[in-house]
């Protein structure tokens, strides 16, 4: 329905070139939406994903610039993101801090650290091996698109078929009842933020390769709006216990389609933000009505 509607109003919207462009743009958003969906399903929220992604990309880019190893540089991006997720998870699960406050603080810390170590200047990536490997095309399809598709299927099966997945939905639905039933609720919550940080690190690899550089500006605060929008539009409930990572990725594609079409129609960026905000309110309202 979304595709048909947009194709009626946007010229050249359904061309192969634009379709590939949309899928490529949605790859990083899809990865971050997977991380957000896992946290939301578990009953939490992670506002720090964009800033963690940016900081992870910067650390990896600096390493590749100074040392020159693209493999270790890419691994560093994932490690840094995962460590940030560990800190968030420990604060929420074991120190019983409020997820909104913890991740907002982490977002501020990561943004400040990114600006500090770069002096507000982009860090170029001179490793063409890194860029070529990440942006490799199979036929006409970019490797990140294929990677996101594969990882989405894997995470979907883990969340729907594994013991951790069952625990995750139980904790998100009713944490106290899950604890009484013997489910390690703290461990599950801790794990959701680790997953979120891990996927922020993976997204850092894709974004850094696509831009050929890393900076604090690649993880703007408003990117959280797109990530939450993707999850909510994909059927993930902000109240916890409902949704799937697969739906979040589909939501990421839809949000990217909206942004792409608004850009092609030369709609002002501020108007696009308003539209996305309305979309979030509408889907959250529908979710609330469904839960009554």
Secondary structure, DSSP 8 states (H G I E B T S, - for coil): -HHHHHHHHSTTTTSHHHHHHHHHHHHHHHHHHHHHHHHHHTT---TTHHHHHHHHHHHHHHHHHHT--HHHHHHHHHHHHHHHHHHHHHHHHTS---HHHHHHHHHHHHHHHHHHHHTT--EE---HHHHHHHT-EETTEEHHHHHHHHHHHHHHHHHHHSHHHHHHHHHHH-HHHHHHTT--HHHHHHHHHHHHHHHHHHHHHHHHHHHTEE-GGGG-TTHHHHHHHHHHHTT--TTSS---HHHHHHHHHHHHHHHHHHHHTT--HHHHHHHHHHHHHHHHHHHHHHT-
